[in-house]
Amino acid sequence: MTEPHRPRVKYVIGPDGSPLTIADLPAPGTKRWVIRRKAEVVAAVRGGLLSLEEACNRYTLTVEEFLAWQYSIDRHGLAGLRTTRLQQYRQ
């Protein structure tokens, strides 16, 4: 099932409040995922800069992994993306 076609936006507001374009996103094939990079990818998908499918393909993520990042931000803010605090934030 495909999503309805949405026009592509030129930029979105990133997690730090600054404009975020495709050029500002982490490089494809990124291996080290720090909080800021995860938050930028989530903001790009939410804002329509990338589709979920494009983000998963570009960064070799599973949909479940991306949704876990999104859920962590919604529930705990950016601190929820810390890998060192997983047990505190996850049940």
All heavy atoms as an XYZ file, in Angstrom:
729
protein
N       0.841     -1.169      0.000
C       0.000      0.000      0.000
C       0.893      1.241      0.000
O       1.821      1.353      0.801
C      -0.872     -0.019      1.245
C      -1.906      1.021      1.259
S      -3.029      0.520      2.589
C      -3.938      1.944      2.788
N       0.639      2.153     -0.875
C       1.470      3.342     -0.980
C       0.787      4.538     -0.334
O      -0.432      4.611     -0.277
C       1.777      3.682     -2.447
O       0.552      3.925     -3.123
C       2.524      2.534     -3.123
N       1.603      5.453      0.137
C       1.076      6.677      0.725
C       0.707      7.636     -0.386
O       1.298      7.611     -1.457
C       2.147      7.334      1.597
C       2.484      6.561      2.832
C       3.514      7.300      3.664
O       3.560      8.547      3.611
O       4.263      6.632      4.366
N      -0.251      8.517     -0.143
C      -0.540      9.538     -1.144
C       0.691     10.420     -1.346
O       1.451     10.666     -0.411
C      -1.699     10.342     -0.552
C      -1.904      9.844      0.824
C      -1.087      8.610      1.025
N       0.889     10.865     -2.578
C       2.065     11.678     -2.893
C       1.954     13.041     -2.225
O       0.974     13.746     -2.391
C       2.197     11.840     -4.401
C       3.355     12.688     -4.799
N       4.656     12.271     -4.621
C       3.423     13.923     -5.333
C       5.465     13.218     -5.043
N       4.732     14.240     -5.480
N       2.970     13.381     -1.447
C       3.024     14.689     -0.811
C       4.155     15.469     -1.456
O       5.208     14.899     -1.753
C       3.307     14.562      0.683
C       2.164     13.957      1.446
C       2.387     14.068      2.918
N       3.505     13.218      3.330
C       3.961     13.138      4.556
N       3.421     13.849      5.506
N       4.964     12.358      4.868
N       3.960     16.755     -1.661
C       5.050     17.543     -2.226
C       6.240     17.574     -1.265
O       6.068     17.633     -0.055
C       4.451     18.932     -2.411
C       3.217     18.959     -1.595
C       2.776     17.542     -1.387
N       7.423     17.505     -1.814
C       8.646     17.508     -1.017
C       8.918     18.923     -0.509
O       8.806     19.876     -1.248
C       9.806     17.033     -1.876
C      11.121     17.156     -1.215
C      11.894     15.966     -0.929
N      11.446     14.750     -1.490
C      11.897     13.598     -1.069
N      12.785     13.561     -0.125
N      11.481     12.498     -1.587
N       9.274     19.028      0.754
C       9.607     20.329      1.326
C      11.105     20.571      1.159
O      11.886     19.638      1.018
C       9.206     20.430      2.817
C       7.714     20.304      2.984
C       9.913     19.380      3.647
N      11.529     21.836      1.179
C      12.945     22.174      1.005
C      13.714     22.074      2.312
O      14.904     21.792      2.318
C      13.081     23.573      0.424
C      12.529     23.655     -0.974
C      12.761     25.026     -1.559
C      11.976     25.152     -2.829
N      12.739     25.337     -3.996
N      13.037     22.338      3.422
C      13.690     22.235      4.717
C      12.636     22.016      5.792
O      11.463     22.258      5.588
C      14.523     23.482      5.034
C      13.702     24.706      5.358
C      13.375     25.015      6.674
C      13.223     25.536      4.346
C      12.608     26.123      6.981
C      12.458     26.652      4.643
C      12.153     26.944      5.959
O      11.385     28.028      6.255
N      13.099     21.526      6.936
C      12.261     21.375      8.121
C      13.028     22.000      9.285
O      14.210     22.291      9.172
C      11.924     19.894      8.439
C      11.108     19.274      7.322
C      13.172     19.080      8.700
N      12.351     22.181     10.381
C      13.015     22.689     11.578
C      13.602     21.497     12.328
O      12.905     20.553     12.674
C      12.030     23.469     12.475
C      11.422     24.640     11.700
C      12.738     23.958     13.740
C      12.437     25.626     11.147
N      14.903     21.550     12.543
C      15.611     20.458     13.201
C      15.385     20.445     14.696
O      14.734     21.331     15.260
N      15.948     19.467     15.374
C      15.743     19.328     16.812
C      16.312     20.487     17.625
O      15.866     20.745     18.732
C      16.456     18.020     17.163
C      17.366     17.746     16.024
C      16.788     18.411     14.826
N      17.274     21.208     17.069
C      17.850     22.346     17.780
C      17.205     23.673     17.382
O      17.637     24.732     17.826
C      19.355     22.408     17.566
C      19.740     22.621     16.104
O      18.847     22.580     15.229
O      20.942     22.818     15.835
N      16.177     23.618     16.534
C      15.453     24.820     16.134
C      15.960     25.475     14.866
O      15.379     26.446     14.399
N      17.019     24.956     14.283
C      17.561     25.535     13.052
C      16.995     24.800     11.828
O      16.575     23.648     11.935
C      19.085     25.463     13.056
O      19.504     24.118     13.078
N      17.014     25.464     10.663
C      16.538     24.804      9.442
C      17.416     23.596      9.105
O      18.637     23.637      9.260
C      16.669     25.882      8.364
C      16.786     27.162      9.094
C      17.387     26.852     10.424
N      16.784     22.539      8.631
C      17.469     21.288      8.318
C      17.120     20.908      6.885
O      15.944     20.750      6.554
C      16.991     20.216      9.297
C      17.630     18.849      9.285
C      19.089     18.952      9.704
C      16.895     17.934     10.249
N      18.127     20.805      6.021
C      17.920     20.406      4.626
C      18.491     19.008      4.419
O      19.156     18.464      5.309
C      18.624     21.380      3.655
O      20.035     21.285      3.863
C      18.159     22.811      3.867
N      18.279     18.463      3.224
C      18.846     17.149      2.891
C      20.365     17.162      3.080
O      20.942     16.206      3.578
C      18.480     16.762      1.437
C      16.993     16.473      1.305
C      19.294     15.570      0.960
C      16.543     15.140      1.827
N      21.003     18.260      2.695
C      22.460     18.363      2.811
C      22.927     18.343      4.264
O      24.071     17.958      4.547
C      22.950     19.633      2.121
N      22.074     18.755      5.188
C      22.439     18.798      6.606
C      22.249     17.462      7.316
O      22.708     17.300      8.451
C      21.598     19.844      7.346
C      21.799     21.229      6.793
O      22.937     21.572      6.434
O      20.795     21.978      6.700
N      21.568     16.527      6.683
C      21.301     15.234      7.310
C      22.577     14.409      7.410
O      23.533     14.641      6.666
C      20.258     14.460      6.497
C      18.849     15.027      6.510
C      17.951     14.226      5.567
C      18.277     15.017      7.912
N      22.607     13.431      8.305
C      23.777     12.557      8.388
C      24.050     11.890      7.035
O      23.127     11.671      6.237
C      23.375     11.509      9.427
C      22.283     12.143     10.219
C      21.584     13.082      9.287
N      25.296     11.571      6.796
C      25.685     10.932      5.534
C      25.039      9.551      5.420
O      24.883      8.856      6.432
C      27.193     10.802      5.475
N      24.650      9.152      4.208
C      24.146      7.787      4.024
C      25.202      6.787      4.491
O      26.397      7.013      4.322
C      23.916      7.681      2.515
C      23.759      9.092      2.055
C      24.643      9.910      2.965
N      24.755      5.716      5.094
C      25.683      4.707      5.583
C      26.284      5.038      6.934
O      27.255      4.403      7.347
N      25.737      6.023      7.636
C      26.243      6.382      8.963
C      26.185      5.161      9.872
O      25.192      4.447      9.917
C      25.399      7.530      9.553
O      25.584      8.684      8.735
C      25.811      7.846     10.972
N      27.268      4.927     10.590
C      27.337      3.778     11.503
C      27.214      4.207     12.968
O      26.681      3.485     13.787
C      28.673      3.047     11.330
C      28.887      2.513      9.941
C      28.143      1.230      9.733
C      28.482      0.648      8.383
N      27.350      0.405      7.555
N      27.729      5.372     13.299
C      27.709      5.837     14.689
C      26.533      6.793     14.875
O      26.534      7.915     14.376
C      29.021      6.544     15.013
C      29.149      6.889     16.465
C      30.586      7.244     16.803
N      30.694      7.546     18.211
C      30.549      8.763     18.708
N      30.324      9.781     17.921
N      30.652      8.955     20.009
N      25.531      6.340     15.608
C      24.300      7.108     15.776
C      24.268      7.792     17.125
O      23.923      7.203     18.131
C      23.081      6.201     15.608
C      22.870      5.855     14.185
C      23.197      4.684     13.569
C      22.312      6.703     13.187
N      22.882      4.766     12.238
C      22.341      5.988     11.971
C      21.815      7.999     13.188
C      21.867      6.527     10.786
C      21.344      8.533     12.008
C      21.372      7.803     10.824
N      24.631      9.067     17.135
C      24.537      9.872     18.352
C      23.128     10.476     18.404
O      22.388     10.454     17.424
C      25.620     10.970     18.382
C      27.003     10.345     18.464
C      25.520     11.890     17.181
N      22.778     11.025     19.547
C      21.437     11.568     19.764
C      21.044     12.568     18.688
O      19.955     12.507     18.117
C      21.341     12.220     21.157
C      21.484     11.176     22.242
C      20.037     12.985     21.318
C      21.644     11.766     23.629
N      21.931     13.510     18.385
C      21.623     14.569     17.423
C      21.282     13.993     16.052
O      20.324     14.416     15.412
C      22.812     15.532     17.296
C      22.607     16.637     16.286
C      23.860     17.484     16.088
N      25.069     16.725     15.834
C      25.422     16.245     14.628
N      24.662     16.439     13.584
N      26.546     15.564     14.489
N      22.047     13.010     15.591
C      21.792     12.424     14.268
C      20.448     11.704     14.229
O      19.708     11.802     13.256
C      22.920     11.469     13.893
C      24.218     12.178     13.623
C      25.291     11.190     13.220
N      26.569     11.868     13.140
C      27.718     11.324     13.481
N      27.759     10.085     13.935
N      28.832     12.005     13.371
N      20.159     10.949     15.266
C      18.868     10.260     15.328
C      17.728     11.274     15.292
O      16.757     11.108     14.552
C      18.754      9.425     16.611
C      19.672      8.246     16.671
C      19.529      7.563     18.029
C      20.516      6.464     18.254
N      20.367      5.843     19.577
N      17.857     12.328     16.084
C      16.817     13.354     16.159
C      16.648     14.066     14.818
O      15.520     14.406     14.432
C      17.144     14.353     17.262
N      17.735     14.291     14.097
C      17.641     14.935     12.783
C      16.884     14.065     11.791
O      16.051     14.566     11.033
C      19.041     15.247     12.242
C      19.717     16.389     12.948
C      21.153     16.603     12.528
O      21.746     15.725     11.861
O      21.688     17.667     12.879
N      17.145     12.772     11.804
C      16.442     11.868     10.885
C      14.958     11.816     11.232
O      14.100     11.868     10.343
C      17.083     10.457     10.896
C      16.256      9.475     10.090
C      18.503     10.522     10.350
N      14.631     11.740     12.499
C      13.222     11.728     12.915
C      12.533     13.029     12.491
O      11.431     13.010     11.949
C      13.081     11.480     14.432
C      11.651     11.694     14.896
C      13.541     10.067     14.785
N      13.191     14.165     12.706
C      12.618     15.462     12.307
C      12.417     15.525     10.795
O      11.410     16.057     10.322
C      13.517     16.602     12.781
N      13.355     14.997     10.034
C      13.248     15.015      8.569
C      12.054     14.197      8.090
O      11.319     14.618      7.190
C      14.538     14.490      7.942
N      11.840     13.049      8.695
C      10.702     12.208      8.294
C       9.388     12.854      8.724
O       8.441     12.935      7.940
C      10.838     10.777      8.871
C       9.571      9.974      8.629
C      12.036     10.076      8.245
N       9.339     13.335      9.944
C       8.110     13.977     10.429
C       7.748     15.220      9.621
O       6.584     15.499      9.396
C       8.256     14.362     11.891
C       8.145     13.195     12.810
C       8.184     13.646     14.232
N       7.821     12.546     15.105
C       7.982     12.561     16.409
N       8.483     13.629     17.003
N       7.631     11.529     17.129
N       8.756     15.970      9.193
C       8.512     17.201      8.452
C       8.287     17.001      6.970
O       7.931     17.940      6.272
N       8.509     15.799      6.460
C       8.287     15.532      5.045
C       9.511     15.729      4.166
O       9.411     15.690      2.943
N      10.669     15.920      4.763
C      11.897     16.052      3.990
C      12.291     14.713      3.379
O      12.764     14.647      2.247
C      13.011     16.575      4.895
C      14.273     17.118      4.270
C      13.965     18.283      3.338
C      15.239     17.573      5.354
N      12.077     13.638      4.124
C      12.283     12.258      3.670
C      11.049     11.452      4.027
O      10.398     11.729      5.035
C      13.465     11.606      4.407
C      14.878     12.036      4.150
C      15.820     11.302      5.102
C      15.281     11.754      2.728
N      10.768     10.436      3.243
C       9.709      9.502      3.634
C      10.344      8.470      4.574
O      11.576      8.342      4.635
C       9.117      8.807      2.406
O      10.049      7.895      1.859
N       9.519      7.738      5.280
C      10.017      6.690      6.166
C      10.820      5.671      5.364
O      11.911      5.265      5.767
C       8.853      6.018      6.900
C       9.203      4.829      7.785
C      10.201      5.220      8.855
C       7.954      4.260      8.416
N      10.315      5.295      4.219
C      11.002      4.316      3.361
C      12.361      4.849      2.897
O      13.356      4.131      2.921
C      10.125      3.991      2.157
C      10.692      2.915      1.264
C       9.767      2.581      0.108
O       8.539      2.691      0.270
O      10.290      2.212     -0.948
N      12.397      6.113      2.495
C      13.667      6.710      2.051
C      14.681      6.749      3.185
O      15.857      6.449      2.981
C      13.440      8.135      1.543
C      12.718      8.217      0.225
C      12.299      9.637     -0.113
O      12.032     10.447      0.795
O      12.245      9.929     -1.327
N      14.232      7.116      4.373
C      15.135      7.180      5.526
C      15.686      5.792      5.861
O      16.888      5.637      6.106
C      14.417      7.771      6.732
N      14.814      4.798      5.857
C      15.259      3.441      6.177
C      16.249      2.928      5.133
O      17.245      2.291      5.486
C      14.065      2.503      6.307
S      13.096      2.814      7.803
N      15.991      3.202      3.864
C      16.918      2.777      2.807
C      18.237      3.533      2.880
O      19.308      2.946      2.756
C      16.293      2.969      1.421
C      15.203      1.971      1.147
O      15.148      0.908      1.737
N      14.313      2.325      0.249
N      18.161      4.823      3.073
C      19.360      5.675      3.104
C      20.289      5.304      4.255
O      21.511      5.317      4.108
C      18.917      7.133      3.225
C      20.030      8.139      3.259
C      19.453      9.544      3.316
N      20.475     10.518      3.558
C      20.767     11.538      2.748
N      20.079     11.711      1.649
N      21.711     12.373      3.046
N      19.720      4.964      5.401
C      20.519      4.702      6.594
C      20.529      3.229      7.012
O      20.993      2.913      8.109
C      20.031      5.575      7.749
C      20.160      7.035      7.424
C      19.038      7.830      7.245
C      21.409      7.615      7.258
C      19.159      9.169      6.923
C      21.541      8.950      6.929
C      20.412      9.727      6.768
O      20.542     11.048      6.436
N      20.034      2.347      6.164
C      19.931      0.915      6.465
C      19.364      0.662      7.862
O      19.960     -0.024      8.680
C      21.271      0.174      6.267
O      22.267      0.764      7.095
C      21.710      0.175      4.816
N      18.214      1.264      8.101
C      17.486      1.087      9.359
C      16.289      0.194      9.097
O      15.759      0.155      7.992
C      16.950      2.438      9.861
C      17.938      3.546     10.133
C      17.197      4.848     10.403
C      18.809      3.184     11.306
N      15.832     -0.473     10.128
C      14.559     -1.162     10.022
C      13.471     -0.171     10.423
O      13.739      0.809     11.133
C      14.494     -2.387     10.956
O      14.584     -1.934     12.308
C      15.606     -3.381     10.651
N      12.261     -0.424      9.989
C      11.139      0.434     10.359
C      10.971      0.418     11.873
O      10.730      1.463     12.494
C       9.842     -0.027      9.647
C       8.643      0.739     10.163
C       9.989      0.141      8.138
N      11.150     -0.745     12.482
C      11.016     -0.865     13.929
C      12.044     -0.006     14.658
O      11.743      0.618     15.675
C      11.147     -2.328     14.365
C      10.010     -3.214     13.926
C      10.111     -3.651     12.468
O      11.202     -3.529     11.849
O       9.095     -4.102     11.930
N      13.281      0.026     14.142
C      14.322      0.826     14.766
C      13.976      2.315     14.699
O      14.085      3.036     15.690
C      15.654      0.558     14.068
C      16.845      1.186     14.710
C      18.150      0.749     14.058
O      18.144      0.214     12.948
O      19.185      0.964     14.709
N      13.534      2.763     13.519
C      13.149      4.164     13.374
C      11.978      4.497     14.293
O      11.988      5.517     14.969
C      12.777      4.491     11.923
C      12.271      5.892     11.783
C      13.160      6.941     11.645
C      10.910      6.172     11.846
C      12.695      8.248     11.560
C      10.439      7.464     11.765
C      11.337      8.508     11.616
N      10.970      3.634     14.319
C       9.805      3.889     15.171
C      10.181      3.907     16.650
O       9.584      4.647     17.427
C       8.711      2.857     14.894
C       8.077      2.937     13.500
C       7.070      1.809     13.308
C       7.438      4.285     13.251
N      11.176      3.120     17.030
C      11.656      3.139     18.419
C      12.286      4.493     18.738
O      12.079      5.035     19.831
C      12.652      2.014     18.657
N      13.032      5.055     17.788
C      13.610      6.388     17.994
C      12.495      7.413     18.164
O      12.532      8.247     19.058
C      14.460      6.813     16.801
C      15.721      6.044     16.594
C      16.252      5.062     17.393
C      16.619      6.192     15.498
N      17.422      4.597     16.848
C      17.668      5.273     15.690
C      16.642      6.996     14.369
C      18.730      5.155     14.790
C      17.686      6.884     13.471
C      18.724      5.969     13.693
N      11.516      7.329     17.287
C      10.402      8.283     17.322
C       9.638      8.179     18.640
O       9.314      9.185     19.267
C       9.485      7.991     16.133
C       8.425      9.011     15.894
C       7.740      8.770     14.564
O       8.260      9.133     13.534
N       6.588      8.159     14.604
N       9.373      6.961     19.073
C       8.664      6.723     20.322
C       9.470      7.266     21.509
O       8.920      7.889     22.419
C       8.410      5.220     20.493
C       7.764      4.861     21.803
C       6.397      5.055     22.000
C       8.512      4.331     22.851
C       5.793      4.733     23.213
C       7.920      3.998     24.061
C       6.562      4.203     24.229
O       5.985      3.883     25.423
N      10.786      7.043     21.489
C      11.639      7.521     22.571
C      11.615      9.040     22.673
O      11.585      9.597     23.772
C      13.074      7.043     22.376
O      13.150      5.649     22.525
N      11.635      9.708     21.520
C      11.563     11.175     21.527
C      10.217     11.634     22.068
O      10.147     12.547     22.887
C      11.809     11.743     20.112
C      13.269     11.565     19.718
C      11.423     13.217     20.040
C      13.580     11.929     18.284
N       9.149     11.009     21.629
C       7.812     11.394     22.078
C       7.637     11.187     23.575
O       7.023     11.999     24.254
C       6.740     10.589     21.335
C       6.619     10.965     19.877
O       7.127     12.037     19.480
O       6.024     10.171     19.125
N       8.174     10.117     24.067
C       7.945      9.758     25.460
C       8.933     10.422     26.433
O       8.552     10.817     27.528
C       8.031      8.245     25.585
C       7.752      7.768     26.964
C       6.927      6.572     26.952
N       6.713      6.209     28.346
C       5.861      5.329     28.731
N       5.142      4.710     27.856
N       5.715      5.052     29.985
N      10.209     10.520     26.030
C      11.240     10.972     26.956
C      12.054     12.165     26.459
O      13.003     12.567     27.133
C      12.216      9.832     27.264
C      11.552      8.600     27.768
N      11.013      8.506     29.029
C      11.320      7.404     27.173
C      10.488      7.305     29.187
N      10.661      6.616     28.082
N      11.737     12.700     25.292
C      12.530     13.784     24.734
C      13.829     13.253     24.152
O      14.014     12.045     24.000
N      14.736     14.156     23.850
C      16.003     13.739     23.240
C      16.807     12.807     24.138
O      17.526     11.944     23.657
C      16.840     14.955     22.863
C      16.270     15.844     21.770
C      17.204     17.018     21.506
C      16.017     15.066     20.512
N      16.676     12.947     25.439
C      17.409     12.073     26.359
C      17.008     10.611     26.189
O      17.795      9.713     26.486
C      17.178     12.512     27.796
N      15.813     10.363     25.692
C      15.365      8.992     25.465
C      16.142      8.276     24.379
O      16.075      7.052     24.271
N      16.885      9.021     23.571
C      17.674      8.419     22.499
C      19.047      7.957     22.965
O      19.787      7.343     22.204
C      17.854      9.425     21.346
C      16.574      9.790     20.607
C      16.856     10.905     19.610
C      15.978      8.592     19.913
N      19.401      8.225     24.200
C      20.705      7.792     24.710
C      20.754      6.285     24.805
O      19.901      5.658     25.425
C      20.942      8.356     26.095
C      21.275      9.776     26.100
C      21.704     10.183     27.486
N      22.023     11.599     27.430
C      21.857     12.418     28.432
N      21.396     11.983     29.575
N      22.156     13.688     28.296
N      21.773      5.689     24.233
C      21.897      4.237     24.316
C      22.385      3.798     25.687
O      22.135      2.672     26.096
C      22.859      3.694     23.243
O      24.124      4.330     23.404
C      22.316      3.950     21.861
N      23.046      4.701     26.412
C      23.562      4.333     27.729
C      22.470      4.318     28.793
O      22.692      3.832     29.889
C      24.668      5.306     28.179
O      24.138      6.632     28.163
C      25.875      5.209     27.262
N      21.305      4.844     28.476
C      20.225      4.920     29.459
C      18.999      4.102     29.053
O      17.908      4.356     29.517
C      19.786      6.375     29.651
C      20.880      7.288     30.073
C      21.215      7.054     31.508
N      22.201      8.030     31.942
C      22.719      8.041     33.118
N      22.360      7.163     34.005
N      23.606      8.941     33.439
N      19.191      3.118     28.179
C      18.050      2.350     27.672
C      17.198      1.746     28.773
O      15.978      1.773     28.701
C      18.539      1.230     26.741
C      18.960      1.655     25.351
C      19.480      0.444     24.586
C      17.840      2.316     24.609
N      17.834      1.174     29.783
C      17.052      0.520     30.810
C      16.205      1.503     31.612
O      15.159      1.141     32.115
C      17.960     -0.271     31.734
C      18.543     -1.485     31.038
C      19.420     -2.301     31.957
O      19.821     -1.824     33.016
N      19.728     -3.507     31.550
N      16.652      2.733     31.725
C      15.854      3.730     32.435
C      14.619      4.108     31.658
O      13.577      4.372     32.244
C      16.680      4.999     32.659
C      17.562      4.944     33.858
C      18.236      6.288     34.078
O      18.232      7.161     33.224
N      18.818      6.444     35.243
N      14.723      4.189     30.343
C      13.648      4.706     29.518
C      12.732      3.632     28.931
O      11.638      3.920     28.509
C      14.203      5.556     28.391
C      14.938      6.777     28.896
C      16.267      6.973     28.614
C      14.283      7.719     29.676
C      16.944      8.093     29.085
C      14.949      8.833     30.162
C      16.269      9.011     29.856
O      16.927     10.108     30.328
N      13.200      2.412     28.885
C      12.373      1.344     28.314
C      11.895      0.418     29.402
O      12.582      0.159     30.385
C      13.183      0.557     27.282
C      13.519      1.439     26.114
C      13.899      0.662     24.919
N      14.227      1.587     23.851
C      15.145      1.394     22.953
N      15.846      0.290     22.975
N      15.373      2.279     22.029
N      10.712     -0.122     29.198
C      10.137     -1.012     30.214
C      10.352     -2.443     29.862
O      10.405     -2.849     28.779
C       8.656     -0.729     30.343
C       8.409      0.685     30.778
C       6.939      1.026     30.788
O       6.102      0.160     30.630
N       6.633      2.276     30.954
